Structure formats: C-alpha cells, structure tokens
Amino acid sequence: MIEYLIIAVLVVWSAIVVFKKVFPKSANSVFASFSDFCERQGWHTLAKWLKPKMSVGCAGGCGCSSDDKPIVKNAEVKPVKWH
C-alpha cells in the first residue's frame, strides 16, 4: 500500500513539473489562485510556498536577458592551424 502512495506522489509531482515547463503562464495563474485561496484561509506558509516566483526580464521564456546590453556574437570562424 505504501508503494502506491509513493508512486502517486511521484506521478503528481512529475505532472506539476511538466505543467510548469509546458504552460508557464497558465501555471503561474493557477498557482497564484491557489496562493490567494490559501491566504484567505489563513494558511500563510502554504500560500507563500505556492506563490509563483517573479520572473526577471521579459518573462516570455524567449531567452532574452534582464539587462539591455547587446550580445556581441563573433560570426567569423577561424581555422585551426597546426604547426
């Protein structure tokens, strides 16, 4: 019986991780709603734990950084010279 409980916890945890990776905006909305509900019930520690972390940068998952410095890419490919 304990094995089923462990497997169920692992499956739920994996589903939550995948949900957060695949649908980040929806996951933030859902976890913010759960956090607000827990805060209204008086469960402050759980509410703080469920509250989504604030993103830095554009928060779109596009890979842009939070600073406005342009990234210099060296397009020149140099051959290796063996001596």
VEXTI-776213 format. One record per residue: residue number from 1; residue in three letters; x, y, z of N, C-alpha, C in turn. Coordinates in nm, 2 decimals. Atoms other than C-alpha are relative to their C-alpha. Example, Ala and Ser with C-alpha at 12.3 -4.5 7.8 and 13.67 -1.06 7.14 Angstrom:
2
+------+------+--------+--------+--------+--------+--------+--------+--------+--------+--------+
! resi ! resn !    nc1 !    nc2 !    nc3 !   cac1 !   cac2 !   cac3 !    cc1 !    cc2 !    cc3 !
+------+------+--------+--------+--------+--------+--------+--------+--------+--------+--------+
!    1 !  Ala !   0.09 !  -0.12 !   0.00 !   1.23 !  -0.45 !   0.78 !   0.09 !   0.12 !   0.00 !
!    2 !  Ser !  -0.09 !  -0.11 !   0.00 !   1.37 !  -0.11 !   0.71 !  -0.08 !   0.11 !   0.08 !
+------+------+--------+--------+--------+--------+--------+--------+--------+--------+--------+
//
This chain:
83
+------+------+--------+--------+--------+--------+--------+--------+--------+--------+--------+
! resi ! resn !    nc1 !    nc2 !    nc3 !   cac1 !   cac2 !   cac3 !    cc1 !    cc2 !    cc3 !
+------+------+--------+--------+--------+--------+--------+--------+--------+--------+--------+
!    1 !  Met !   0.08 !  -0.12 !   0.00 !   0.00 !   0.00 !   0.00 !   0.09 !   0.13 !   0.00 !
!    2 !  Ile !  -0.09 !  -0.12 !  -0.01 !   0.29 !   0.24 !   0.08 !   0.06 !   0.02 !  -0.14 !
!    3 !  Glu !  -0.06 !  -0.01 !   0.14 !   0.43 !   0.17 !  -0.27 !  -0.09 !   0.08 !  -0.09 !
!    4 !  Tyr !   0.10 !  -0.07 !   0.08 !   0.11 !   0.30 !  -0.43 !   0.00 !   0.15 !   0.04 !
!    5 !  Leu !   0.00 !  -0.14 !  -0.05 !   0.13 !   0.62 !  -0.22 !   0.12 !   0.07 !  -0.05 !
!    6 !  Ile !  -0.12 !  -0.06 !   0.05 !   0.49 !   0.68 !  -0.32 !  -0.01 !   0.02 !  -0.15 !
!    7 !  Ile !   0.01 !  -0.01 !   0.15 !   0.42 !   0.62 !  -0.69 !  -0.10 !   0.11 !  -0.03 !
!    8 !  Ala !   0.10 !  -0.11 !   0.02 !   0.11 !   0.85 !  -0.67 !   0.06 !   0.14 !   0.02 !
!    9 !  Val !  -0.07 !  -0.13 !  -0.03 !   0.32 !   1.13 !  -0.51 !   0.10 !   0.04 !  -0.11 !
!   10 !  Leu !  -0.10 !  -0.02 !   0.11 !   0.59 !   1.09 !  -0.78 !  -0.07 !   0.04 !  -0.13 !
!   11 !  Val !   0.07 !  -0.03 !   0.12 !   0.34 !   1.10 !  -1.06 !  -0.06 !   0.14 !   0.01 !
!   12 !  Val !   0.06 !  -0.14 !  -0.01 !   0.16 !   1.41 !  -0.93 !   0.11 !   0.10 !   0.00 !
!   13 !  Trp !  -0.11 !  -0.10 !   0.00 !   0.49 !   1.59 !  -0.87 !   0.06 !   0.01 !  -0.14 !
!   14 !  Ser !  -0.05 !  -0.01 !   0.14 !   0.61 !   1.50 !  -1.22 !  -0.10 !   0.07 !  -0.09 !
!   15 !  Ala !   0.10 !  -0.07 !   0.08 !   0.28 !   1.62 !  -1.37 !   0.01 !   0.15 !   0.03 !
!   16 !  Ile !  -0.01 !  -0.14 !  -0.04 !   0.32 !   1.95 !  -1.18 !   0.12 !   0.07 !  -0.07 !
!   17 !  Val !  -0.12 !  -0.05 !   0.06 !   0.68 !   2.00 !  -1.31 !  -0.02 !   0.02 !  -0.15 !
!   18 !  Val !   0.03 !  -0.01 !   0.15 !   0.57 !   1.93 !  -1.67 !  -0.09 !   0.11 !  -0.03 !
!   19 !  Phe !   0.10 !  -0.10 !   0.02 !   0.27 !   2.16 !  -1.64 !   0.07 !   0.14 !   0.01 !
!   20 !  Lys !  -0.07 !  -0.13 !  -0.01 !   0.50 !   2.44 !  -1.52 !   0.10 !   0.03 !  -0.11 !
!   21 !  Lys !  -0.09 !  -0.02 !   0.11 !   0.75 !   2.38 !  -1.80 !  -0.07 !   0.03 !  -0.13 !
!   22 !  Val !   0.07 !  -0.01 !   0.13 !   0.50 !   2.35 !  -2.09 !  -0.09 !   0.12 !   0.00 !
!   23 !  Phe !   0.10 !  -0.11 !   0.00 !   0.24 !   2.61 !  -1.98 !   0.04 !   0.10 !   0.12 !
!   24 !  Pro !  -0.05 !  -0.09 !  -0.11 !   0.44 !   2.87 !  -1.77 !  -0.10 !   0.11 !   0.04 !
!   25 !  Lys !   0.09 !  -0.11 !  -0.03 !   0.18 !   3.15 !  -1.79 !  -0.13 !  -0.06 !   0.07 !
!   26 !  Ser !   0.12 !   0.06 !  -0.06 !  -0.12 !   2.92 !  -1.71 !   0.04 !  -0.05 !   0.14 !
!   27 !  Ala !  -0.04 !   0.05 !  -0.13 !   0.08 !   2.76 !  -1.42 !   0.02 !   0.11 !   0.10 !
!   28 !  Asn !  -0.01 !  -0.12 !  -0.10 !   0.16 !   3.10 !  -1.27 !  -0.14 !   0.05 !   0.04 !
!   29 !  Ser !   0.14 !  -0.04 !  -0.03 !  -0.21 !   3.19 !  -1.29 !  -0.06 !  -0.10 !   0.10 !
!   30 !  Val !   0.06 !   0.10 !  -0.09 !  -0.32 !   2.86 !  -1.13 !   0.06 !   0.01 !   0.14 !
!   31 !  Phe !  -0.06 !   0.00 !  -0.13 !  -0.06 !   2.88 !  -0.85 !  -0.02 !   0.13 !   0.07 !
!   32 !  Ala !   0.04 !  -0.13 !  -0.06 !  -0.14 !   3.25 !  -0.79 !  -0.14 !  -0.02 !   0.06 !
!   33 !  Ser !   0.14 !   0.02 !  -0.05 !  -0.51 !   3.15 !  -0.75 !   0.01 !  -0.09 !   0.13 !
!   34 !  Phe !  -0.01 !   0.08 !  -0.12 !  -0.42 !   2.87 !  -0.51 !   0.07 !   0.07 !   0.12 !
!   35 !  Ser !  -0.06 !  -0.07 !  -0.11 !  -0.19 !   3.10 !  -0.31 !  -0.10 !   0.10 !   0.06 !
!   36 !  Asp !   0.10 !  -0.09 !  -0.05 !  -0.47 !   3.36 !  -0.28 !  -0.10 !  -0.07 !   0.08 !
!   37 !  Phe !   0.09 !   0.08 !  -0.08 !  -0.71 !   3.09 !  -0.16 !   0.06 !  -0.04 !   0.13 !
!   38 !  Cys !  -0.06 !   0.04 !  -0.13 !  -0.47 !   2.97 !   0.10 !   0.02 !   0.12 !   0.09 !
!   39 !  Glu !  -0.02 !  -0.12 !  -0.08 !  -0.40 !   3.32 !   0.21 !  -0.13 !   0.04 !   0.07 !
!   40 !  Arg !   0.14 !  -0.03 !  -0.06 !  -0.78 !   3.38 !   0.27 !  -0.03 !  -0.10 !   0.10 !
!   41 !  Gln !   0.03 !   0.11 !  -0.11 !  -0.80 !   3.05 !   0.47 !   0.09 !   0.02 !   0.12 !
!   42 !  Gly !  -0.09 !  -0.02 !  -0.11 !  -0.52 !   3.17 !   0.69 !   0.13 !  -0.09 !   0.00 !
!   43 !  Trp !  -0.11 !   0.09 !   0.01 !  -0.26 !   2.92 !   0.57 !   0.12 !   0.08 !  -0.07 !
!   44 !  His !  -0.10 !  -0.10 !   0.06 !   0.02 !   3.18 !   0.52 !   0.13 !  -0.07 !  -0.05 !
!   45 !  Thr !  -0.12 !   0.07 !   0.04 !   0.31 !   2.94 !   0.50 !  -0.02 !  -0.08 !  -0.14 !
!   46 !  Leu !   0.04 !   0.07 !   0.12 !   0.14 !   2.73 !   0.23 !  -0.02 !   0.10 !  -0.12 !
!   47 !  Ala !   0.02 !  -0.11 !   0.10 !   0.04 !   3.05 !   0.05 !   0.13 !   0.05 !  -0.06 !
!   48 !  Lys !  -0.13 !  -0.05 !   0.05 !   0.40 !   3.17 !   0.04 !   0.07 !  -0.10 !  -0.08 !
!   49 !  Trp !  -0.07 !   0.10 !   0.07 !   0.52 !   2.84 !  -0.08 !  -0.06 !  -0.02 !  -0.14 !
!   50 !  Leu !   0.07 !   0.01 !   0.13 !   0.26 !   2.83 !  -0.37 !   0.02 !   0.12 !  -0.09 !
!   51 !  Lys !  -0.01 !  -0.13 !   0.08 !   0.31 !   3.19 !  -0.48 !   0.11 !  -0.01 !  -0.10 !
!   52 !  Pro !  -0.11 !   0.02 !   0.11 !   0.49 !   3.19 !  -0.82 !   0.11 !   0.11 !   0.02 !
!   53 !  Lys !  -0.11 !  -0.09 !  -0.01 !   0.83 !   3.35 !  -0.83 !  -0.01 !   0.10 !  -0.11 !
!   54 !  Met !   0.00 !  -0.11 !   0.10 !   0.86 !   3.68 !  -1.01 !   0.12 !  -0.02 !  -0.10 !
!   55 !  Ser !  -0.10 !   0.02 !   0.10 !   1.05 !   3.65 !  -1.34 !   0.08 !   0.13 !  -0.02 !
!   56 !  Val !  -0.08 !  -0.11 !   0.03 !   1.33 !   3.87 !  -1.44 !   0.01 !   0.01 !  -0.15 !
!   57 !  Gly !  -0.01 !  -0.02 !   0.15 !   1.34 !   4.01 !  -1.80 !  -0.14 !   0.00 !  -0.06 !
!   58 !  Cys !   0.12 !  -0.01 !   0.07 !   1.07 !   3.97 !  -2.05 !  -0.10 !  -0.11 !   0.05 !
!   59 !  Ala !   0.08 !   0.10 !  -0.06 !   0.93 !   3.66 !  -1.87 !  -0.09 !  -0.08 !  -0.11 !
!   60 !  Gly !   0.07 !   0.08 !   0.10 !   0.82 !   3.51 !  -2.20 !   0.06 !  -0.13 !  -0.03 !
!   61 !  Gly !  -0.07 !   0.12 !   0.03 !   1.06 !   3.23 !  -2.20 !   0.07 !   0.00 !  -0.13 !
!   62 !  Cys !  -0.06 !  -0.02 !   0.13 !   1.22 !   3.37 !  -2.51 !   0.16 !  -0.01 !   0.00 !
!   63 !  Gly !  -0.15 !   0.01 !  -0.02 !   1.58 !   3.36 !  -2.37 !   0.06 !   0.13 !   0.00 !
!   64 !  Cys !  -0.06 !  -0.13 !  -0.01 !   1.63 !   3.73 !  -2.35 !   0.04 !   0.03 !   0.14 !
!   65 !  Ser !  -0.05 !  -0.02 !  -0.14 !   1.82 !   3.86 !  -2.05 !  -0.06 !   0.12 !   0.05 !
!   66 !  Ser !   0.06 !  -0.12 !  -0.07 !   1.72 !   4.12 !  -1.80 !   0.07 !   0.13 !  -0.02 !
!   67 !  Asp !  -0.07 !  -0.12 !   0.03 !   1.99 !   4.36 !  -1.89 !  -0.01 !   0.04 !  -0.15 !
!   68 !  Asp !   0.02 !  -0.04 !   0.14 !   1.98 !   4.57 !  -2.21 !   0.13 !   0.01 !  -0.08 !
!   69 !  Lys !  -0.13 !   0.00 !   0.08 !   2.34 !   4.51 !  -2.32 !  -0.02 !  -0.09 !  -0.12 !
!   70 !  Pro !   0.00 !   0.09 !   0.12 !   2.36 !   4.38 !  -2.67 !   0.11 !  -0.11 !   0.01 !
!   71 !  Ile !  -0.09 !   0.12 !  -0.01 !   2.52 !   4.04 !  -2.70 !   0.08 !   0.00 !  -0.13 !
!   72 !  Val !  -0.09 !   0.00 !   0.12 !   2.82 !   4.05 !  -2.94 !   0.03 !  -0.14 !  -0.04 !
!   73 !  Lys !  -0.03 !   0.14 !   0.04 !   2.84 !   3.73 !  -3.14 !   0.11 !   0.01 !  -0.11 !
!   74 !  Asn !  -0.11 !   0.00 !   0.09 !   3.16 !   3.66 !  -3.33 !  -0.04 !  -0.10 !  -0.11 !
!   75 !  Ala !   0.04 !   0.08 !   0.11 !   3.04 !   3.53 !  -3.67 !   0.12 !  -0.06 !  -0.08 !
!   76 !  Glu !  -0.11 !   0.05 !   0.07 !   3.39 !   3.47 !  -3.80 !   0.05 !  -0.13 !   0.05 !
!   77 !  Val !  -0.05 !   0.13 !  -0.04 !   3.51 !   3.11 !  -3.80 !   0.14 !   0.00 !  -0.04 !
!   78 !  Lys !  -0.14 !   0.00 !   0.03 !   3.88 !   3.08 !  -3.77 !   0.05 !  -0.15 !  -0.01 !
!   79 !  Pro !  -0.05 !   0.13 !   0.01 !   4.05 !   2.76 !  -3.89 !   0.11 !  -0.03 !   0.10 !
!   80 !  Val !  -0.10 !   0.04 !  -0.09 !   4.28 !   2.57 !  -3.66 !   0.13 !  -0.03 !  -0.08 !
!   81 !  Lys !  -0.12 !   0.02 !   0.07 !   4.64 !   2.59 !  -3.77 !   0.09 !  -0.09 !   0.09 !
!   82 !  Trp !  -0.09 !   0.09 !  -0.07 !   4.87 !   2.30 !  -3.67 !   0.14 !   0.03 !  -0.05 !
!   83 !  His !  -0.14 !  -0.03 !   0.04 !   5.24 !   2.38 !  -3.66 !   0.09 !  -0.12 !   0.02 !
+------+------+--------+--------+--------+--------+--------+--------+--------+--------+--------+
//
